[in-house]
Amino acid sequence: MPQPLISIVTPSFNQGKFLRAAMRSVLDQPDVAIEYVVMDGGSSDESPAIIREYEPRLHHWQSAPDSGHYAAINDGFSHCTGEIMAWLNSDDQYLPGALSIVAEIFSAFPEIEWLTTLFPLRWDERGRAIRCSPRRGYSRTAFLAGENLPLGRWHSEGCIQQETTFWRRSLWERSGAALDTRWKLAADFELWARFYKHAELYAVDAPLGGFRWHGNQRSNLQRETYEREALEILKLAGGILPSRLRSALRATAAKHLPDRFRPLAHRSALLHQSKVCTYLGAADGWKLATVLH
């Protein structure tokens, strides 16, 4: 079965310390067709020299002042033609083989329009995977109930990890074909809200990569701003946060309810339905399953 071309954009600015590892995690992916774009914002460190080392393997790159992180990503995508799209920030990494998994799943299941992992990883400054925070699943109803907000005042399944989320170009185009640069930190969350208007998010039961935690990211330094933006985006999308009582009931059902009672909890909207891709082996490949989370 022909595999789709995957377009990856990496925005970067003075991240030479991590940039090589991020680029190699894309370029060294085996058995997959990749179209890779690197958008450097005119770095004064070693970043331009690192990018030039890999220039023959890049679809496009540039190093010049830009209008910010999300504008650089939009500009990068304007150079891309792949059927599958994603961006990877310059201090993050994919796991080996992650993109071949993504390509196989999108090829096998035309109904999947965007995909993420149930096992988002966190790297440390040295590039070690130091944390895995498993998710039970994702759904539009859970998203609109605030369960993917980066806040802890109600039940949360955790954020949809941008670093390991992929989508079809057709979904991107139907959703406006651009990140909304009015949001300074949470444009990824706003993109997920738009995607959910058109398609459910599927999850793969395998890790794909993750976020590098080194304390100097905008998401760390300006966490309150991200949270405030995400909450505003959720409200604009029609989301309604649950009461504390309902949130407590939801948390209990998600974590402790026996399987025989879970369909009833779903009918009562205490559990959500999600689609998960699981690998059955070389002979059987990937299978879709519906789970209640």
C-alpha positions in Angstrom: 0.0 0.0 0.0 1.5 3.4 -1.0 2.3 5.5 2.1 1.5 9.2 2.2 4.0 12.0 2.2 4.4 13.5 5.6 5.2 17.2 5.9 6.9 18.3 9.1 7.7 21.9 10.0 10.2 22.9 12.7 10.2 26.5 13.9 13.3 27.6 15.7 15.0 30.6 17.3 18.3 30.3 19.1 17.7 26.7 20.0 21.0 25.4 18.7 21.5 23.4 21.9 18.6 21.1 21.0 18.0 21.7 17.3 20.2 18.9 15.9 18.5 16.3 18.0 15.1 17.5 16.9 16.1 17.5 13.2 17.7 14.1 13.4 14.6 12.7 15.0 12.7 13.7 11.8 15.4 13.0 9.2 16.5 9.6 10.5 13.0 8.1 10.5 13.1 4.8 8.5 10.8 3.6 5.8 8.7 6.8 5.3 8.4 9.6 2.8 9.2 12.9 4.6 9.1 16.5 3.4 10.9 18.5 6.1 10.9 22.3 6.4 12.9 24.3 9.0 12.0 27.9 9.7 14.7 29.7 11.7 13.9 33.2 13.0 17.3 34.6 12.3 19.2 32.9 15.2 22.5 34.4 16.4 23.7 31.0 17.8 24.9 27.9 15.9 21.4 27.1 14.5 22.0 28.3 10.9 25.2 26.3 10.7 23.4 23.2 12.0 20.6 23.6 9.5 23.1 24.0 6.6 24.7 20.6 7.5 21.4 18.9 6.6 20.4 21.2 3.7 20.5 18.5 1.0 17.8 16.5 3.0 15.5 19.5 3.6 12.6 20.4 1.4 13.0 24.1 2.4 14.7 26.2 5.1 15.4 29.8 5.9 17.0 31.9 8.6 15.6 35.4 8.8 13.5 37.5 11.2 9.9 36.5 11.3 6.6 37.5 12.9 6.7 35.0 15.7 6.5 31.3 16.5 3.0 30.6 15.0 3.6 32.8 12.0 6.8 30.9 11.2 4.8 27.6 11.3 2.2 29.0 9.0 4.9 30.2 6.6 6.6 26.8 6.8 3.4 24.9 5.9 3.0 27.2 2.9 6.0 25.4 1.4 4.6 21.9 2.1 2.7 19.5 -0.1 2.3 16.4 2.0 -1.0 14.6 2.6 -0.1 14.3 6.4 1.0 17.4 8.4 2.5 18.2 11.8 5.0 20.5 13.4 7.8 19.7 15.8 9.4 22.4 17.9 13.1 22.7 17.8 13.6 21.3 21.4 11.3 18.3 21.0 11.8 14.9 19.5 10.1 11.9 17.8 10.8 8.3 18.7 12.5 6.2 16.0 9.8 4.6 13.8 7.1 7.0 14.9 6.4 8.4 11.5 6.1 5.0 9.9 3.4 4.2 12.4 1.6 7.4 11.5 1.9 6.7 7.8 0.6 3.1 8.2 -2.4 4.2 10.2 -3.4 7.0 7.9 -3.0 4.7 4.9 -5.0 1.9 6.5 -7.9 4.0 7.8 -9.2 6.7 5.5 -11.7 7.7 8.1 -9.0 9.0 10.4 -8.5 12.7 9.9 -6.2 13.4 12.8 -4.3 11.3 15.2 -2.3 11.5 18.4 -0.8 9.2 21.0 -2.1 7.7 24.2 1.4 7.8 25.6 2.9 11.3 25.5 6.5 11.4 26.6 8.5 14.1 28.3 12.2 14.4 27.6 14.7 16.0 30.0 17.4 18.4 28.9 19.8 15.5 28.1 17.2 13.9 25.8 16.2 11.1 28.1 12.5 10.0 28.3 11.8 10.7 31.9 8.0 10.6 32.0 5.1 9.0 30.3 1.6 10.2 31.2 -0.9 7.7 29.7 -4.2 9.0 28.5 -7.4 6.9 28.3 -8.7 8.5 25.2 -9.9 11.6 23.5 -13.3 12.9 22.3 -15.1 16.0 21.2 -17.4 15.9 24.2 -14.5 15.5 26.7 -12.7 18.4 25.0 -15.7 20.7 25.3 -16.0 19.7 29.0 -12.5 21.1 29.6 -10.8 17.8 30.0 -7.8 18.7 27.8 -7.2 22.1 29.4 -3.8 22.5 31.3 -5.7 23.1 34.5 -6.3 21.0 37.5 -9.5 22.3 39.1 -11.7 19.5 37.6 -11.2 16.1 36.0 -8.7 16.2 33.2 -7.3 13.5 30.9 -4.4 15.8 30.1 -3.5 18.0 27.1 -3.6 16.9 23.5 0.2 16.8 23.0 1.0 19.0 20.0 4.4 17.3 19.5 2.7 14.0 18.6 -0.4 15.1 16.8 -0.8 14.6 13.0 -3.6 15.5 10.6 -4.6 15.2 7.0 -4.2 18.2 4.7 -7.9 18.0 3.8 -8.8 18.6 7.5 -6.2 21.5 7.7 -7.8 23.1 4.7 -11.4 22.7 5.9 -10.4 24.2 9.2 -8.9 27.4 7.7 -5.4 26.3 6.7 -3.6 28.4 9.3 -2.8 28.7 12.9 -4.6 31.7 14.5 -1.7 34.0 15.4 -3.9 36.2 17.6 -3.2 33.6 20.2 0.3 34.1 21.5 0.7 30.7 23.3 -2.4 28.5 22.8 -2.8 28.5 19.0 -2.4 24.7 19.1 -5.4 24.4 21.5 -7.4 26.7 19.2 -6.5 24.5 16.2 -7.7 21.4 18.0 -11.0 23.2 18.7 -11.4 23.9 15.0 -10.5 20.3 14.1 -13.1 19.0 16.5 -15.8 20.8 14.5 -15.0 18.5 11.6 -13.7 15.2 12.9 -13.1 13.1 16.0 -9.5 12.7 17.2 -8.2 9.1 17.1 -5.4 7.8 19.3 -2.7 5.2 18.8 -1.8 2.8 21.6 1.9 3.5 21.2 4.3 6.4 22.1 5.4 8.6 19.2 7.6 11.2 20.8 7.3 14.1 23.2 8.0 17.4 24.8 11.5 18.4 26.1 11.3 19.9 29.6 14.2 22.3 30.2 12.5 25.1 32.0 13.2 27.8 29.4 10.1 27.3 27.2 7.4 29.9 26.7 4.9 27.3 27.9 6.8 27.1 31.2 7.6 30.8 31.6 4.2 32.0 30.7 2.0 29.1 31.9 -0.7 31.3 33.3 -1.1 33.1 29.9 -1.4 29.7 28.1 -4.1 28.6 30.6 -6.0 31.9 30.3 -5.9 31.7 26.5 -7.0 28.0 26.4 -9.9 28.7 28.7 -11.0 31.6 26.5 -10.7 29.4 23.4 -12.8 26.7 25.0 -15.6 29.1 25.8 -15.5 30.5 22.3 -15.8 27.0 21.0 -19.0 26.4 23.1 -17.4 24.4 25.8 -18.9 24.4 29.3 -16.9 23.5 32.4 -18.5 20.9 34.7 -19.5 21.6 38.3 -17.2 20.3 41.0 -19.7 17.6 41.8 -20.0 16.4 38.3 -16.3 16.5 37.8 -15.8 14.4 40.9 -18.3 11.8 39.6 -16.6 11.8 36.2 -13.2 11.2 37.7 -14.5 8.3 39.8 -16.3 6.7 36.9 -13.2 7.1 34.6 -10.8 5.5 37.1 -12.8 3.0 39.1 -16.1 2.0 37.5 -16.2 -1.8 36.6 -16.6 -2.6 32.9 -20.1 -3.9 33.2 -21.3 -0.5 34.4 -19.4 1.6 31.9 -22.0 1.6 29.1 -24.6 3.0 31.6 -22.1 5.7 32.6 -21.6 6.6 28.9 -25.3 7.0 28.4 -25.3 9.3 31.5 -22.4 11.3 29.9 -20.1 10.4 32.7 -17.8 8.5 30.3 -16.9 9.4 26.7 -16.4 7.2 23.7 -13.1 7.3 21.8 -11.4 5.5 19.0 -8.0 3.8 19.5 -5.6 2.1 17.1 -3.9 -1.0 18.4 -1.1 -3.0 16.7 -2.0 -6.7 16.5 1.3 -7.9 14.9 2.9 -8.1 11.4 0.2 -10.4 10.1 -2.9 -8.4 11.2 -1.5 -4.9 11.4 -3.5 -2.2 13.1 -7.1 -2.5 14.4 -9.6 0.2 15.5 -11.4 -0.3 18.8 -14.0 1.9 20.6 -13.2 2.5 24.3 -15.1 4.3 27.0 -12.8 6.6 29.0 
